[in-house]
């Protein structure tokens, strides 16, 4: 697949690095050559040029690309570049925007007429992730696949979990309704096999079905904490989108340092309490009584400060903490510090784009927002090698595992005795950069 990425900013660079592992034909363009230099050691091409120049777009044969992705800092530039790429012949276009108005269904036809097939708004994706985390406080991550027929949930394992120190082949004696698909241990992702054990402080990614979520939560030693009030530090676009997501169902207080932004939020959302100040100010943090809140969300620009703020909230007894950590190199550290759910816009945006890339049918494939692993949904076709024998006899690579499937509209887990059939929709966990190894088993 030929992919053109316009914009070598944070999202474009992360996406390019991720896709370079998948043996795709990738070209990254940007007007600033200094932004392109860090990509020269990856399996891709770079081109210094403007995404809104027909001559520059033609120079890299944009009209022949399968996917054109515009992720520059300018919303208007992204929209225009995508429209131009479509006019030149690009099969599919994606534009990053900074305004949720574009997602109003009444403008969908207009957006399509401009030549834009998909829109991504990273701040909206982040707000959706936070809202999901507040709804299920016991989970680190929550993903619904195939319209909710299969669930993948990330859980931090403590000593009270019934599966701690258990080999995976024995976990079925405790519960038949969970499949440990990946384990994050000591900053490393493991695709486990039957003789691997679940250890205390592991973050495990479990595949299950919605009707057995309570059982999975119990097996993992977790309890659900209701969230009636939330303290948010940082009044950025994510905070504003979160207000819209939660509506009036939760009491929200926002601490924001910029007075002008406080005034804007106060006028737009009179039901929310907006406080001007710096949460790092000891007097302010004591005055706001952080221990009163059911959840704490740190959305500042500084990842380290967000992590520290969550630690302070944890120390004060807040049950659920969520941190925006935009420096990917800090994610492992944040998870090791046990500060709760981590939100990263680059991962979320890249995951959404990757979903679009894998298949034209959005319900057919997607990649979850994990830093060190990839998850794909695949429709099994007649004659695929994966249908030739039971899973235990397929000699699957240790780089991936088949976690679950949907057959005739019903989700089910996969074990060694499962025979996968043509027409099944399967969910595959694999290590980052190993997605291309699935070609051996699937068409």
VEXDREN-2710 file (C-alpha; in Angstrom, 1 decimal):
% VEXDREN-2710
k/r/px/py/pz
1/UNK/0.0/0.0/0.0
2/UNK/1.3/3.4/-0.9
3/UNK/0.8/6.0/1.9
4/UNK/1.5/9.7/1.8
5/UNK/1.7/11.5/5.2
6/UNK/1.6/15.3/5.0
7/UNK/3.0/16.8/8.2
8/UNK/6.0/15.5/10.2
9/UNK/4.7/16.7/13.5
10/UNK/4.1/14.5/16.5
11/UNK/1.2/12.5/15.0
12/UNK/2.7/12.2/11.6
13/UNK/6.1/11.2/12.8
14/UNK/4.7/8.6/15.2
15/UNK/2.4/7.2/12.6
16/UNK/5.3/7.0/10.0
17/UNK/7.5/5.2/12.4
18/UNK/4.8/2.7/13.3
19/UNK/3.9/2.0/9.7
20/UNK/7.5/1.7/8.6
21/UNK/7.6/-1.6/10.5
22/UNK/4.8/-3.0/8.4
23/UNK/6.5/-3.0/5.1
24/UNK/4.3/-0.3/3.6
25/UNK/5.4/2.2/0.8
26/UNK/5.5/5.4/2.9
27/UNK/6.4/9.0/1.9
28/UNK/6.4/11.7/4.6
29/UNK/6.3/15.3/3.3
30/UNK/6.8/18.6/5.2
31/UNK/8.0/22.1/4.4
32/UNK/10.5/21.9/7.2
33/UNK/13.4/19.6/6.4
34/UNK/14.6/19.5/10.0
35/UNK/11.4/17.7/10.9
36/UNK/12.1/15.1/8.3
37/UNK/15.7/14.4/9.3
38/UNK/14.8/12.1/12.3
39/UNK/12.9/9.8/9.9
40/UNK/15.8/9.2/7.5
41/UNK/16.9/6.0/9.4
42/UNK/13.4/4.4/9.0
43/UNK/12.1/2.3/6.2
44/UNK/10.4/5.2/4.4
45/UNK/11.0/8.1/2.1
46/UNK/10.8/11.8/2.9
47/UNK/10.1/14.8/0.7
48/UNK/10.5/18.5/1.5
49/UNK/7.5/20.2/0.1
50/UNK/4.1/21.8/0.7
51/UNK/1.0/19.6/1.0
52/UNK/-1.0/22.4/-0.7
53/UNK/1.2/22.6/-3.8
54/UNK/0.1/20.7/-6.8
55/UNK/3.6/20.5/-8.1
56/UNK/4.9/19.0/-4.8
57/UNK/2.0/16.6/-4.6
58/UNK/2.7/15.5/-8.2
59/UNK/6.4/15.1/-7.5
60/UNK/5.7/12.2/-5.1
61/UNK/2.9/10.8/-7.3
62/UNK/0.2/11.5/-4.8
63/UNK/-2.4/10.6/-7.4
64/UNK/-1.3/7.0/-7.2
65/UNK/-1.4/6.6/-3.5
66/UNK/-3.9/4.4/-1.6
67/UNK/-4.1/6.6/1.4
68/UNK/-3.3/10.3/1.9
69/UNK/-3.1/11.5/5.5
70/UNK/-2.9/15.2/6.3
71/UNK/-1.8/15.8/9.8
72/UNK/-0.1/19.3/9.7
73/UNK/-0.8/21.7/12.5
74/UNK/-3.2/23.7/10.4
75/UNK/-6.8/22.4/10.1
76/UNK/-7.4/24.5/7.0
77/UNK/-4.2/23.2/5.3
78/UNK/-5.2/19.6/6.1
79/UNK/-8.7/20.0/4.6
80/UNK/-7.3/21.7/1.4
81/UNK/-4.4/19.2/1.1
82/UNK/-6.8/16.2/1.3
83/UNK/-9.2/17.8/-1.2
84/UNK/-6.3/18.4/-3.6
85/UNK/-4.9/14.8/-3.2
86/UNK/-8.4/13.4/-3.9
87/UNK/-8.6/15.5/-7.1
88/UNK/-5.2/14.1/-8.2
89/UNK/-6.5/10.6/-7.7
90/UNK/-5.7/9.5/-4.2
91/UNK/-8.0/6.6/-3.3
92/UNK/-8.7/7.6/0.3
93/UNK/-8.0/10.7/2.3
94/UNK/-7.8/11.5/6.0
95/UNK/-7.6/15.0/7.5
96/UNK/-6.9/16.1/11.0
97/UNK/-9.2/18.8/12.3
98/UNK/-9.5/20.8/15.5
99/UNK/-13.3/21.5/15.5
100/UNK/-16.0/19.0/16.5
101/UNK/-18.5/20.9/14.2
102/UNK/-17.1/18.9/11.3
103/UNK/-18.5/15.7/12.8
104/UNK/-22.1/17.0/12.7
105/UNK/-24.0/14.5/10.4
106/UNK/-25.6/17.4/8.5
107/UNK/-22.2/18.4/7.1
108/UNK/-21.1/14.8/6.2
109/UNK/-22.1/15.1/2.6
110/UNK/-20.4/18.5/2.3
111/UNK/-17.1/17.0/3.7
112/UNK/-17.4/14.1/1.2
113/UNK/-17.8/16.5/-1.7
114/UNK/-14.6/18.2/-0.7
115/UNK/-12.9/14.9/-1.2
116/UNK/-12.3/14.0/2.4
117/UNK/-13.1/10.4/3.4
118/UNK/-12.2/10.5/7.1
119/UNK/-11.7/13.1/9.8
120/UNK/-9.7/12.7/12.9
121/UNK/-9.8/15.0/15.9
122/UNK/-7.2/13.8/18.5
123/UNK/-8.6/15.8/21.4
124/UNK/-12.1/14.3/20.8
125/UNK/-10.5/10.8/20.8
126/UNK/-8.7/11.6/24.0
127/UNK/-11.9/12.8/25.7
128/UNK/-13.8/9.7/24.6
129/UNK/-11.0/7.6/26.1
130/UNK/-11.2/9.5/29.4
131/UNK/-15.0/9.2/29.6
132/UNK/-14.7/5.5/29.1
133/UNK/-12.1/5.3/31.9
134/UNK/-14.4/7.2/34.2
135/UNK/-17.2/4.8/33.4
136/UNK/-15.1/1.7/34.3
137/UNK/-12.7/2.9/37.0
138/UNK/-11.2/-0.6/37.6
139/UNK/-9.8/-0.9/34.1
140/UNK/-6.7/0.7/32.7
141/UNK/-7.9/0.3/29.1
142/UNK/-11.2/-0.6/27.5
143/UNK/-11.8/-1.5/23.9
144/UNK/-15.1/-2.7/22.3
145/UNK/-14.6/-4.7/19.1
146/UNK/-17.2/-5.8/16.5
147/UNK/-19.9/-3.5/18.0
148/UNK/-19.2/-4.8/21.5
149/UNK/-19.3/-8.5/20.7
150/UNK/-15.8/-8.8/22.0
151/UNK/-14.2/-6.7/24.8
152/UNK/-10.5/-6.2/25.4
153/UNK/-9.7/-4.8/28.9
154/UNK/-6.4/-3.8/30.4
155/UNK/-6.0/-4.5/34.1
156/UNK/-3.2/-3.9/36.6
157/UNK/-2.9/-7.1/38.7
158/UNK/-2.5/-6.9/42.5
159/UNK/-1.8/-9.6/45.0
160/UNK/-5.5/-10.1/45.7
161/UNK/-6.2/-11.2/42.1
162/UNK/-7.3/-14.9/41.9
163/UNK/-5.2/-15.5/38.8
164/UNK/-1.9/-14.1/40.3
165/UNK/1.0/-16.6/40.0
166/UNK/-1.2/-18.9/37.9
167/UNK/0.0/-20.4/34.7
168/UNK/-2.3/-19.4/31.8
169/UNK/-3.1/-23.0/31.0
170/UNK/-4.6/-23.3/34.5
171/UNK/-6.6/-20.0/34.4
172/UNK/-9.4/-21.9/32.7
173/UNK/-9.9/-23.7/36.0
174/UNK/-10.7/-20.3/37.5
175/UNK/-12.7/-18.8/34.6
176/UNK/-13.6/-20.0/31.1
177/UNK/-14.5/-16.5/30.1
178/UNK/-11.2/-14.7/29.8
179/UNK/-8.3/-14.9/27.4
180/UNK/-5.0/-13.3/28.5
181/UNK/-3.9/-12.0/25.2
182/UNK/-0.9/-9.9/26.2
183/UNK/1.1/-9.1/29.4
184/UNK/3.0/-5.9/30.0
185/UNK/5.8/-6.6/32.5
186/UNK/8.8/-4.5/33.3
187/UNK/8.1/-2.1/30.4
188/UNK/7.9/-5.0/27.9
189/UNK/5.0/-6.5/26.1
190/UNK/4.7/-10.3/26.2
191/UNK/2.5/-12.4/23.9
192/UNK/2.0/-15.2/26.5
193/UNK/1.6/-19.0/26.0
194/UNK/0.1/-21.6/28.3
195/UNK/3.2/-22.0/30.5
196/UNK/3.5/-18.3/31.2
197/UNK/2.4/-17.0/34.6
198/UNK/0.5/-13.9/35.6
199/UNK/2.5/-12.0/38.2
200/UNK/1.7/-9.2/40.6
201/UNK/2.1/-5.7/39.1
202/UNK/1.6/-7.1/35.5
203/UNK/-0.7/-5.2/33.3
204/UNK/-2.7/-7.8/31.4
205/UNK/-4.9/-7.4/28.3
206/UNK/-7.8/-9.7/28.6
207/UNK/-10.3/-10.6/25.8
208/UNK/-13.8/-11.5/26.9
209/UNK/-17.4/-10.9/26.2
210/UNK/-19.6/-8.2/27.6
211/UNK/-21.8/-10.6/29.6
212/UNK/-18.8/-11.9/31.5
213/UNK/-17.2/-8.6/32.4
214/UNK/-18.3/-8.7/36.0
215/UNK/-16.6/-12.2/36.3
216/UNK/-13.4/-10.9/34.8
217/UNK/-13.4/-8.0/37.2
218/UNK/-13.9/-10.3/40.1
219/UNK/-11.1/-12.7/39.0
220/UNK/-8.7/-9.8/38.7
221/UNK/-9.6/-8.6/42.2
222/UNK/-11.1/-5.3/41.2
223/UNK/-14.1/-3.3/42.3
224/UNK/-16.0/-0.6/40.5
225/UNK/-16.1/2.9/42.0
226/UNK/-18.9/5.2/41.0
227/UNK/-17.8/8.6/39.7
228/UNK/-20.1/11.5/40.7
229/UNK/-17.5/14.3/40.7
230/UNK/-14.3/14.9/38.8
231/UNK/-11.4/17.4/39.3
232/UNK/-9.7/18.3/36.0
233/UNK/-6.4/20.2/35.9
234/UNK/-6.0/22.0/32.6
235/UNK/-8.7/23.6/30.6
236/UNK/-7.6/22.7/27.1
237/UNK/-9.6/21.3/24.2
238/UNK/-9.6/17.8/25.7
239/UNK/-11.2/19.2/28.8
240/UNK/-13.8/21.0/26.8
241/UNK/-14.6/17.8/24.8
242/UNK/-14.8/15.9/28.1
243/UNK/-17.4/18.3/29.4
244/UNK/-19.5/17.7/26.2
245/UNK/-19.1/13.9/26.6
246/UNK/-20.1/13.7/30.3
247/UNK/-22.9/16.3/30.0
248/UNK/-24.6/16.8/33.3
249/UNK/-24.1/13.3/34.5
250/UNK/-21.0/14.2/36.5
251/UNK/-20.1/17.3/38.5
252/UNK/-16.9/18.7/36.9
253/UNK/-14.5/21.3/38.4
254/UNK/-11.6/22.6/36.2
255/UNK/-8.5/24.3/37.4
256/UNK/-6.9/26.4/34.6
257/UNK/-4.0/28.9/35.0
258/UNK/-5.0/31.1/32.0
259/UNK/-7.6/33.7/33.1
260/UNK/-8.9/34.3/29.5
261/UNK/-9.4/30.5/29.0
262/UNK/-11.2/30.4/32.4
263/UNK/-13.6/33.1/31.2
264/UNK/-14.3/31.3/27.9
265/UNK/-15.1/28.0/29.7
266/UNK/-17.2/29.7/32.3
267/UNK/-19.4/31.4/29.6
268/UNK/-19.7/28.2/27.6
269/UNK/-20.3/25.8/30.4
270/UNK/-22.1/27.5/33.3
271/UNK/-22.8/24.2/35.0
272/UNK/-19.1/23.5/35.5
273/UNK/-17.0/25.2/38.2
274/UNK/-13.9/26.9/36.7
275/UNK/-11.1/27.9/39.1
276/UNK/-8.2/30.1/38.0
277/UNK/-4.8/28.9/39.4
278/UNK/-1.9/26.5/39.3
279/UNK/-2.6/23.1/40.9
280/UNK/1.1/22.9/41.9
281/UNK/0.4/25.8/44.2
282/UNK/0.2/24.0/47.6
283/UNK/-2.4/26.5/49.0
284/UNK/-4.6/26.0/46.0
285/UNK/-4.4/22.2/46.0
286/UNK/-5.2/22.2/49.7
287/UNK/-8.1/24.7/49.3
288/UNK/-9.6/22.5/46.5
289/UNK/-9.6/19.4/48.8
290/UNK/-8.6/16.9/46.1
291/UNK/-9.4/14.0/48.4
292/UNK/-13.1/14.9/48.0
293/UNK/-13.2/13.8/44.4
294/UNK/-14.0/10.4/42.9
295/UNK/-11.6/11.0/40.0
296/UNK/-8.7/13.3/39.0
297/UNK/-7.7/14.1/35.5
298/UNK/-4.4/15.9/34.7
299/UNK/-4.4/17.5/31.2
300/UNK/-1.6/20.0/31.4
301/UNK/1.0/20.4/28.7
302/UNK/3.8/18.9/30.7
303/UNK/3.7/15.1/30.9
304/UNK/5.9/14.9/34.0
305/UNK/3.8/17.5/35.9
306/UNK/0.6/15.5/35.0
307/UNK/2.2/12.3/36.3
308/UNK/3.3/14.0/39.5
309/UNK/-0.2/15.6/39.9
310/UNK/-1.8/12.1/39.7
311/UNK/0.6/10.8/42.3
312/UNK/-0.4/13.6/44.6
313/UNK/-4.1/12.8/44.0
314/UNK/-3.4/9.1/44.6
315/UNK/-1.7/10.0/47.9
316/UNK/-4.7/12.0/48.9
317/UNK/-7.0/9.0/48.4
318/UNK/-8.6/9.7/45.0
319/UNK/-9.7/6.3/43.6
320/UNK/-9.3/7.0/39.9
321/UNK/-6.5/9.1/38.3
322/UNK/-6.0/9.8/34.6
323/UNK/-3.0/11.5/33.1
324/UNK/-2.3/13.0/29.6
325/UNK/1.2/11.8/28.8
326/UNK/2.2/13.1/25.4
327/UNK/5.8/12.0/25.6
328/UNK/5.6/8.4/24.4
329/UNK/9.0/7.6/26.1
330/UNK/7.3/8.5/29.5
331/UNK/4.4/6.0/29.1
332/UNK/6.3/3.0/30.5
333/UNK/7.5/5.2/33.4
334/UNK/3.9/6.4/34.0
335/UNK/2.6/2.8/34.1
336/UNK/5.4/1.7/36.4
337/UNK/4.5/4.6/38.8
338/UNK/0.9/3.3/39.1
339/UNK/-0.8/6.6/38.3
340/UNK/-3.8/5.0/36.7
341/UNK/-5.0/5.4/33.1
342/UNK/-2.6/7.0/30.6
343/UNK/-4.0/9.0/27.6
344/UNK/-1.8/9.8/24.6
345/UNK/-3.3/11.7/21.6
346/UNK/-0.6/10.5/19.2
347/UNK/-1.4/6.9/20.0
348/UNK/-5.1/7.4/19.7
349/UNK/-4.8/9.3/16.4
350/UNK/-2.4/6.8/15.0
351/UNK/-4.6/4.0/16.1
352/UNK/-7.6/5.6/14.3
353/UNK/-5.7/6.1/11.1
354/UNK/-4.2/2.6/11.3
355/UNK/-7.7/1.3/11.5
356/UNK/-8.6/3.1/8.3
357/UNK/-5.4/1.9/6.6
358/UNK/-5.9/-1.8/7.4
359/UNK/-9.1/-2.1/5.5
360/UNK/-11.7/0.1/3.7
361/UNK/-14.4/-1.4/5.9
362/UNK/-14.1/0.3/9.3
363/UNK/-15.9/-2.5/11.0
364/UNK/-13.4/-5.0/9.7
365/UNK/-10.1/-3.9/11.1
366/UNK/-8.7/-1.6/13.7
367/UNK/-5.6/-1.1/15.8
368/UNK/-5.9/-0.4/19.5
369/UNK/-4.0/2.5/21.1
370/UNK/-1.2/0.6/22.8
371/UNK/2.4/1.8/22.8
372/UNK/4.1/-1.6/22.2
373/UNK/1.5/-3.9/20.6
374/UNK/-0.9/-3.9/17.8
375/UNK/-4.4/-5.4/17.5
376/UNK/-6.1/-6.2/14.3
377/UNK/-9.6/-7.4/13.4
378/UNK/-9.5/-9.7/10.4
379/UNK/-12.2/-11.4/8.3
380/UNK/-11.2/-15.0/7.6
381/UNK/-11.5/-16.0/3.9
382/UNK/-12.0/-19.4/2.3
383/UNK/-8.7/-21.2/2.0
384/UNK/-6.8/-19.2/4.6
385/UNK/-4.2/-21.3/6.3
386/UNK/-5.7/-20.5/9.7
387/UNK/-8.8/-22.6/8.8
388/UNK/-6.8/-25.8/8.0
389/UNK/-6.5/-27.1/11.6
390/UNK/-7.2/-26.4/15.3
391/UNK/-5.4/-23.4/16.7
392/UNK/-3.1/-25.6/18.8
393/UNK/-1.8/-27.2/15.6
394/UNK/-1.3/-24.0/13.6
395/UNK/2.2/-23.5/14.9
396/UNK/1.6/-19.8/15.4
397/UNK/4.5/-17.4/15.7
398/UNK/5.2/-16.3/19.3
399/UNK/4.8/-12.7/18.1
400/UNK/1.0/-12.9/18.0
401/UNK/-2.0/-14.7/19.4
402/UNK/-5.6/-15.1/18.3
403/UNK/-7.7/-13.8/21.2
404/UNK/-11.3/-14.2/20.1
405/UNK/-13.7/-14.3/17.2
406/UNK/-17.2/-13.4/16.2
407/UNK/-19.2/-16.1/14.4
408/UNK/-22.7/-15.6/13.1
409/UNK/-22.8/-12.3/15.0
410/UNK/-21.8/-13.8/18.4
411/UNK/-18.5/-13.2/20.2
412/UNK/-16.5/-16.1/21.6
413/UNK/-13.0/-16.7/22.9
414/UNK/-10.4/-18.8/21.2
415/UNK/-8.4/-21.6/22.8
416/UNK/-6.2/-24.4/21.4
417/UNK/-9.2/-26.6/20.4
418/UNK/-10.9/-23.8/18.4
419/UNK/-11.2/-24.4/14.7
420/UNK/-11.4/-21.1/12.9
421/UNK/-13.8/-21.0/9.9
422/UNK/-14.2/-18.9/6.8
423/UNK/-16.4/-15.9/7.5
424/UNK/-15.2/-15.6/11.2
425/UNK/-14.1/-12.2/12.4
426/UNK/-11.0/-12.7/14.5
427/UNK/-9.1/-10.5/16.8
428/UNK/-5.3/-10.9/16.8
429/UNK/-2.8/-9.4/19.3
430/UNK/0.8/-9.0/18.0
431/UNK/4.0/-7.3/19.0
432/UNK/4.7/-4.0/17.4
433/UNK/6.1/-4.5/13.9
434/UNK/4.9/-8.1/13.6
435/UNK/1.6/-7.4/11.9
436/UNK/2.9/-8.4/8.5
437/UNK/3.6/-12.0/9.8
438/UNK/-0.2/-12.5/9.7
439/UNK/0.0/-12.7/5.9
440/UNK/1.2/-16.3/6.3
441/UNK/-2.1/-17.3/7.9
442/UNK/-4.6/-14.9/6.4
443/UNK/-5.2/-13.7/2.9
END
